[in-house]
Amino acid sequence: MNKSIILLIIAIVFIAIVGYFIFSGESVEVYVDGENVSTHSVVSPLKGVDTNELNVEICEYTLETMDTSEGDYNTLKNGIREICAAHGLNNVNVKIDSTLGENKIPILFHVEGTSMDPTLRDGQVVLIEKTKDIHVNNIVVADSDEYGRIIKRVAEIDDGYVHLVSDNKSVTHEIINGTPYETKGINTWVDIRDIYGVAVEY
């Protein structure tokens, strides 16, 4: 075989190998357990990316996503891709894994109060899957303009709004400083966009 052809083949193979490490193979894996986030990034050293800084940004963004009612795992993936692009990494393969499985975001929610007795107790920890795919009778976490962040049962879904109620149906009466007060469970409507997710373990 001609010496120049051999050199040409070697050059092509070398360029292909270098091209592979430069232009492909980047990936980010995110694991969520409901409270904590861990990230592993695979990036070619030729890209000159500080993977520690990248991983910290991805972890912080994931925690922010978990703490808001907006978005789902697709939103999280797209946000991670944008972070990677800001570091000069395009077409990164993003994998979201969790205690609930792939492409699911778990959130641990701590119950406060007795309005969901006897189903949920004060101080109990409930595992929520971040999703808007909810159904009547599900227990969900939501943001309420009137009550703040609450965990309640879905009684009705109507045209993008969700009717939430307490499981505890008891009504108590007491007099404080001469004024009568009635205490009963929550009965309210929220926008479905304000739903964090549905309880999957409690």
KAGIFEN-V279615 format. One record per residue. N is the residue number from 1. RES is the residue in one small letter. SS is DSSP state (a for helix, b for strand, c for the rest). OMEGA is omega as a letter, one per 40 degrees, with the letter a starting at -180 (999 if undefined). Layout:
n-><N & N>
res-><RES & RES>
ss-><SS & SS>
omega-><OMEGA & OMEGA>
This chain:
n-><1 & 2 & 3 & 4 & 5 & 6 & 7 & 8 & 9 & 10 & 11 & 12 & 13 & 14 & 15 & 16 & 17 & 18 & 19 & 20 & 21 & 22 & 23 & 24 & 25 & 26 & 27 & 28 & 29 & 30 & 31 & 32 & 33 & 34 & 35 & 36 & 37 & 38 & 39 & 40 & 41 & 42 & 43 & 44 & 45 & 46 & 47 & 48 & 49 & 50 & 51 & 52 & 53 & 54 & 55 & 56 & 57 & 58 & 59 & 60 & 61 & 62 & 63 & 64 & 65 & 66 & 67 & 68 & 69 & 70 & 71 & 72 & 73 & 74 & 75 & 76 & 77 & 78 & 79 & 80 & 81 & 82 & 83 & 84 & 85 & 86 & 87 & 88 & 89 & 90 & 91 & 92 & 93 & 94 & 95 & 96 & 97 & 98 & 99 & 100 & 101 & 102 & 103 & 104 & 105 & 106 & 107 & 108 & 109 & 110 & 111 & 112 & 113 & 114 & 115 & 116 & 117 & 118 & 119 & 120 & 121 & 122 & 123 & 124 & 125 & 126 & 127 & 128 & 129 & 130 & 131 & 132 & 133 & 134 & 135 & 136 & 137 & 138 & 139 & 140 & 141 & 142 & 143 & 144 & 145 & 146 & 147 & 148 & 149 & 150 & 151 & 152 & 153 & 154 & 155 & 156 & 157 & 158 & 159 & 160 & 161 & 162 & 163 & 164 & 165 & 166 & 167 & 168 & 169 & 170 & 171 & 172 & 173 & 174 & 175 & 176 & 177 & 178 & 179 & 180 & 181 & 182 & 183 & 184 & 185 & 186 & 187 & 188 & 189 & 190 & 191 & 192 & 193 & 194 & 195 & 196 & 197 & 198 & 199 & 200 & 201 & 202>
res-><m & n & k & s & i & i & l & l & i & i & a & i & v & f & i & a & i & v & g & y & f & i & f & s & g & e & s & v & e & v & y & v & d & g & e & n & v & s & t & h & s & v & v & s & p & l & k & g & v & d & t & n & e & l & n & v & e & i & c & e & y & t & l & e & t & m & d & t & s & e & g & d & y & n & t & l & k & n & g & i & r & e & i & c & a & a & h & g & l & n & n & v & n & v & k & i & d & s & t & l & g & e & n & k & i & p & i & l & f & h & v & e & g & t & s & m & d & p & t & l & r & d & g & q & v & v & l & i & e & k & t & k & d & i & h & v & n & n & i & v & v & a & d & s & d & e & y & g & r & i & i & k & r & v & a & e & i & d & d & g & y & v & h & l & v & s & d & n & k & s & v & t & h & e & i & i & n & g & t & p & y & e & t & k & g & i & n & t & w & v & d & i & r & d & i & y & g & v & a & v & e & y>
ss-><c & c & a & a & a & a & a & a & a & a & a & a & a & a & a & a & a & a & a & a & a & a & a & c & c & c & b & b & b & b & b & b & c & c & c & c & b & b & b & b & b & b & c & c & a & a & a & c & c & c & a & a & a & a & a & a & a & a & a & a & a & a & a & a & a & a & c & c & c & c & c & c & a & a & a & a & a & a & a & a & a & a & a & a & a & a & c & c & c & c & c & c & b & b & b & b & b & b & c & c & c & c & c & c & c & b & b & b & b & b & c & c & c & c & c & c & c & c & c & c & c & c & c & c & b & b & b & b & b & b & c & c & c & c & c & c & c & c & b & b & b & b & b & b & c & c & c & b & b & b & b & b & b & b & b & b & b & b & c & c & b & b & b & b & b & c & c & c & c & c & c & b & b & b & b & b & c & c & b & b & b & b & b & c & c & c & b & b & b & b & b & a & a & a & b & b & b & b & b & b & b & c>
omega-><a & a & a & i & i & i & i & i & i & a & a & i & i & i & i & i & i & i & i & a & a & a & a & i & i & i & i & i & a & i & a & i & a & i & a & i & i & a & i & a & i & a & i & i & i & i & i & a & i & a & i & i & i & a & i & i & a & i & a & i & i & i & i & i & i & a & i & i & a & i & i & a & i & i & i & i & a & i & i & i & i & i & i & i & i & i & i & a & i & i & i & i & a & i & i & i & a & i & i & a & a & i & i & i & i & i & i & a & a & a & i & i & a & a & i & i & e & a & a & a & i & a & a & i & a & i & a & i & a & a & i & i & a & a & i & a & i & i & a & i & a & i & i & i & a & a & a & a & a & i & a & i & i & i & a & i & a & i & i & i & a & i & a & i & i & i & a & a & a & i & i & i & i & i & i & a & i & a & i & i & i & i & i & a & a & i & a & i & i & i & a & i & a & i & i & a & a & i & a & i & i & 999>
